[in-house]
Amino acid sequence: MKIVVASGKGGTGKSTLSANFSYVISGNRDVVLVDCDVEEPNLHLFFEEKGKESIVTLPIPVIDENKCDFCGKCGEFCQYGAITVLKDQVMVLQNLCHSCGGCLIVCPNDAISEVPKTIGVLWDAQIDSNLRLITGVLNEGEANGIEIIKTVKRLSESSPLVIYDSSPGTACPVIETVEGADFCILVTESTPFGLHDLKLAAEVVKKIGVPSGVVINRSDGSDNETEEFCRENDLEILLKIPFDREIAAIQNRGELFSVYYPDWQKQFTDLLDHIESLCGGNR
């Protein structure tokens, strides 16, 4: 079972839900929690164990100008504008390169090779006997974290139960995280911005073809517009987390509110049971 926790905007409490949900269900199930918000990962703030570090690289083309005749075929092939062929020079813009390897194939003179470029790191931590946290971190200044997301997903794909904490929004990193999942939890808040971005996120997940439901965080009881949208679009409201100063204070200390409120442990356990029933049982 692969469950993604996503949101249309930042600050809705997506990571709060991911951390508490994973912690609670790890009480009697093996769980891998994966932080796919590689530009701003924060799940590690809730858990003390940092884990083992490894680097993530991408292959980047290098031009051997002793072999190159500047025919321009590599530049014509590259749809991302990463290669510019001048009269007596070939420029490779690394941040635009998607490492597809096509330039190597089309070069008639075998003048292109690849070298690894470090784009980020992974942290793989065993928090306790049942909970493992994998964190992807994109290096500052890098433009594309998709390869890191793919890598952390590969590390966790053999696990029976995985919770993916997606980046906020609806861009490529979110799509990469959601693809292949069994279910997506969309976290929102009862504000105009929250509802606007929930609509965008729900449409993206629908187009990918992954079933989804909604969790309303910081609910103040004025959820009518969000509830109406969910009814109109066949989105079940799975859970409401109330607007509560004590919950906020616990989270701001880097702690889990489900530790302090045992009632929530049952609610998160029931949430998993319900998601599994919606997906046709434990996958």
C-alpha positions as CSV (number, residue, x, y, z in Angstrom):
1,M,0.0,0.0,0.0
2,K,1.4,3.3,-1.1
3,I,-0.2,6.5,0.3
4,V,0.7,10.0,-0.7
5,V,0.0,13.0,1.5
6,A,-0.3,16.1,-0.7
7,S,-1.6,19.6,-0.6
8,G,-2.2,22.4,-3.1
9,K,-0.3,24.9,-1.1
10,G,2.3,25.0,1.6
11,G,1.4,25.5,5.3
12,T,-1.7,23.4,5.4
13,G,-0.3,20.8,7.8
14,K,0.7,18.1,5.3
15,S,3.9,17.2,7.2
16,T,2.0,17.3,10.5
17,L,-0.4,14.7,9.2
18,S,2.3,12.6,7.6
19,A,4.4,12.5,10.8
20,N,1.6,11.7,13.2
21,F,-0.1,9.3,10.8
22,S,3.1,7.3,10.2
23,Y,4.1,7.3,13.9
24,V,0.7,6.0,15.1
25,I,0.3,3.2,12.5
26,S,3.9,2.1,13.2
27,G,2.7,1.0,16.6
28,N,1.6,-2.3,15.0
29,R,2.7,-2.2,11.3
30,D,6.0,-1.8,9.5
31,V,5.9,1.7,7.9
32,V,8.3,3.6,5.7
33,L,7.8,7.3,5.8
34,V,9.4,9.1,2.8
35,D,10.0,12.8,2.6
36,C,9.6,13.7,-1.1
37,D,9.5,17.5,-0.4
38,V,13.2,17.6,-1.4
39,E,13.5,21.3,-1.6
40,E,12.3,21.9,2.0
41,P,12.2,18.5,3.8
42,N,11.1,18.8,7.4
43,L,9.9,15.4,8.7
44,H,13.4,14.8,10.2
45,L,12.5,17.6,12.7
46,F,10.1,15.2,14.4
47,F,12.5,12.3,14.8
48,E,15.9,12.3,16.5
49,E,17.7,9.6,14.4
50,K,19.4,11.2,11.3
51,G,20.5,7.9,9.7
52,K,22.9,6.9,6.9
53,E,23.8,9.5,4.3
54,S,24.3,8.8,0.6
55,I,24.7,11.1,-2.4
56,V,22.4,11.4,-5.5
57,T,24.0,12.1,-8.9
58,L,22.9,12.8,-12.4
59,P,24.9,12.0,-15.6
60,I,25.8,15.3,-17.3
61,P,27.3,15.4,-20.9
62,V,30.9,16.5,-21.5
63,I,32.1,17.4,-24.9
64,D,35.5,16.2,-26.3
65,E,36.2,19.1,-28.6
66,N,39.1,17.2,-30.1
67,K,36.5,14.8,-31.6
68,C,33.7,17.3,-32.1
69,D,33.2,18.8,-35.6
70,F,30.5,21.2,-34.3
71,C,27.8,19.7,-36.5
72,G,25.1,20.8,-34.1
73,K,23.1,17.6,-34.0
74,C,23.3,17.4,-30.2
75,G,21.9,20.9,-29.8
76,E,19.1,20.2,-32.3
77,F,18.2,17.1,-30.4
78,C,18.0,18.7,-27.0
79,Q,14.5,19.9,-26.3
80,Y,15.5,21.6,-23.1
81,G,18.1,24.0,-24.5
82,A,20.8,22.5,-22.4
83,I,23.3,22.3,-25.3
84,T,24.2,25.3,-27.5
85,V,26.6,24.6,-30.4
86,L,28.6,27.6,-31.6
87,K,31.1,27.9,-34.5
88,D,34.1,26.6,-32.4
89,Q,32.5,25.8,-29.0
90,V,29.8,23.7,-27.4
91,M,28.2,25.0,-24.3
92,V,26.4,22.7,-21.8
93,L,24.1,24.3,-19.4
94,Q,24.0,21.8,-16.6
95,N,20.9,23.1,-14.8
96,L,18.8,22.6,-17.9
97,C,20.0,19.1,-18.6
98,H,17.5,16.3,-17.9
99,S,20.1,13.5,-18.3
100,C,18.2,11.7,-21.0
101,G,21.4,10.6,-22.8
102,G,20.0,11.5,-26.3
103,C,22.9,13.7,-27.2
104,L,25.3,10.7,-26.8
105,I,23.2,8.7,-29.3
106,V,22.9,11.3,-32.0
107,C,26.6,12.4,-31.9
108,P,28.2,11.0,-35.1
109,N,31.7,11.4,-33.8
110,D,31.5,9.8,-30.3
111,A,32.5,13.1,-28.9
112,I,30.1,13.1,-25.9
113,S,30.6,11.3,-22.7
114,E,28.9,11.7,-19.3
115,V,30.2,12.5,-15.8
116,P,28.3,12.3,-12.5
117,K,27.1,15.6,-11.0
118,T,26.0,15.5,-7.3
119,I,22.5,17.1,-7.0
120,G,21.6,16.1,-3.4
121,V,21.7,13.6,-0.6
122,L,19.5,10.9,1.0
123,W,19.1,10.2,4.7
124,D,17.9,6.7,5.6
125,A,17.0,6.3,9.3
126,Q,15.5,3.5,11.3
127,I,13.5,5.4,13.8
128,D,12.4,2.4,15.7
129,S,11.7,-1.3,15.0
130,N,8.6,-0.5,12.8
131,L,9.3,3.0,11.5
132,R,11.9,3.9,8.9
133,L,12.3,7.5,7.6
134,I,13.9,8.2,4.2
135,T,14.6,11.9,3.4
136,G,15.6,13.4,0.1
137,V,17.5,16.7,0.1
138,L,18.1,18.7,-3.1
139,N,21.3,20.8,-3.0
140,E,20.8,24.5,-2.9
141,G,20.8,26.1,-6.3
142,E,19.8,22.9,-8.1
143,A,16.8,23.3,-10.4
144,N,15.3,19.8,-10.6
145,G,14.7,17.4,-7.8
146,I,12.9,14.7,-9.8
147,E,15.8,12.3,-9.7
148,I,16.0,12.5,-5.9
149,I,12.2,11.7,-5.7
150,K,12.7,8.8,-8.0
151,T,15.6,7.5,-5.9
152,V,13.7,7.7,-2.5
153,K,10.7,6.0,-4.1
154,R,12.9,3.1,-5.4
155,L,14.4,2.7,-1.9
156,S,11.0,2.2,-0.4
157,E,9.1,0.4,-3.2
158,S,9.5,-3.1,-1.7
159,S,8.0,-2.1,1.6
160,P,4.4,-3.3,2.3
161,L,3.3,0.1,3.6
162,V,4.7,3.5,2.5
163,I,3.7,7.0,3.3
164,Y,5.0,9.6,0.9
165,D,5.0,13.2,2.0
166,S,4.8,15.2,-1.2
167,S,6.0,18.7,-1.9
168,P,3.1,21.3,-1.9
169,G,1.6,22.5,-5.1
170,T,0.8,20.8,-8.4
171,A,4.1,20.9,-10.3
172,C,6.3,18.1,-11.6
173,P,7.7,16.9,-8.1
174,V,4.1,16.4,-7.0
175,I,3.2,14.4,-10.1
176,E,6.3,12.3,-9.8
177,T,5.4,11.5,-6.1
178,V,1.7,10.7,-6.8
179,E,2.3,8.5,-9.8
180,G,2.1,4.8,-8.9
181,A,0.4,5.4,-5.5
182,D,-2.7,3.6,-4.3
183,F,-4.3,6.5,-2.6
184,C,-3.7,10.3,-2.1
185,I,-4.7,12.2,1.0
186,L,-5.2,15.9,0.1
187,V,-4.7,18.1,3.1
188,T,-6.4,21.5,3.1
189,E,-7.5,24.3,5.5
190,S,-10.7,26.3,5.7
191,T,-9.5,29.4,4.0
192,P,-10.1,30.9,0.5
193,F,-6.5,30.1,-0.4
194,G,-6.8,26.6,0.9
195,L,-9.9,25.9,-1.1
196,H,-8.5,27.4,-4.3
197,D,-5.4,25.2,-4.1
198,L,-7.3,22.1,-3.1
199,K,-9.3,22.4,-6.3
200,L,-6.0,22.5,-8.3
201,A,-4.5,19.6,-6.4
202,A,-7.7,17.5,-6.7
203,E,-7.8,18.0,-10.5
204,V,-4.2,16.9,-10.9
205,V,-4.6,13.8,-8.8
206,K,-7.8,13.0,-10.7
207,K,-6.0,13.2,-14.0
208,I,-3.2,10.9,-12.8
209,G,-5.9,8.4,-11.9
210,V,-5.2,8.0,-8.2
211,P,-8.2,7.8,-5.8
212,S,-8.1,10.5,-3.1
213,G,-9.8,11.9,-0.1
214,V,-9.5,15.1,1.9
215,V,-8.3,15.9,5.4
216,I,-9.2,19.4,6.7
217,N,-6.6,20.7,9.1
218,R,-7.0,23.5,11.5
219,S,-10.8,23.2,11.2
220,D,-12.6,26.0,12.9
221,G,-16.0,24.6,12.2
222,S,-16.6,26.9,9.2
223,D,-15.9,24.3,6.5
224,N,-19.1,24.7,4.5
225,E,-17.4,25.8,1.2
226,T,-14.8,23.0,1.4
227,E,-17.5,20.4,2.2
228,E,-19.6,21.6,-0.7
229,F,-16.7,21.3,-3.1
230,C,-16.0,17.8,-1.8
231,R,-19.6,16.7,-2.2
232,E,-19.7,18.1,-5.8
233,N,-16.5,16.2,-6.7
234,D,-17.1,12.9,-4.9
235,L,-14.2,13.6,-2.5
236,E,-14.7,12.1,0.9
237,I,-13.7,14.1,3.9
238,L,-11.6,11.5,5.7
239,L,-10.8,13.5,8.8
240,K,-10.9,16.9,10.5
241,I,-8.1,18.1,12.7
242,P,-9.4,21.1,14.8
243,F,-7.8,24.5,15.1
244,D,-6.2,24.0,18.5
245,R,-3.4,26.2,20.1
246,E,-2.1,23.3,22.1
247,I,-1.7,21.1,19.1
248,A,0.1,23.9,17.3
249,A,2.4,24.4,20.3
250,I,3.3,20.7,20.4
251,Q,4.1,20.7,16.7
252,N,6.2,23.9,17.0
253,R,8.3,22.1,19.6
254,G,9.0,19.4,17.0
255,E,6.9,16.9,18.8
256,L,3.9,14.8,17.7
257,F,0.5,15.7,19.1
258,S,-0.7,12.1,18.7
259,V,1.7,11.2,21.6
260,Y,-0.1,13.6,23.9
261,Y,-3.6,12.9,22.7
262,P,-4.3,9.1,22.7
263,D,-7.7,9.6,21.2
264,W,-5.9,10.6,18.0
265,Q,-4.1,7.3,17.8
266,K,-7.4,5.6,17.2
267,Q,-8.4,8.1,14.7
268,F,-5.2,7.7,12.6
269,T,-5.5,3.9,12.9
270,D,-9.1,4.1,11.7
271,L,-8.0,6.4,8.9
272,L,-5.6,3.7,7.6
273,D,-8.2,1.0,7.9
274,H,-10.7,3.1,5.9
275,I,-8.2,3.9,3.2
276,E,-7.4,0.3,2.8
277,S,-11.1,-0.6,2.5
278,L,-11.5,2.1,-0.1
279,C,-8.6,0.6,-2.1
280,G,-10.0,-2.9,-1.8
281,G,-8.1,-4.2,1.1
282,N,-4.4,-4.2,2.2
283,R,-2.3,-4.1,-0.9
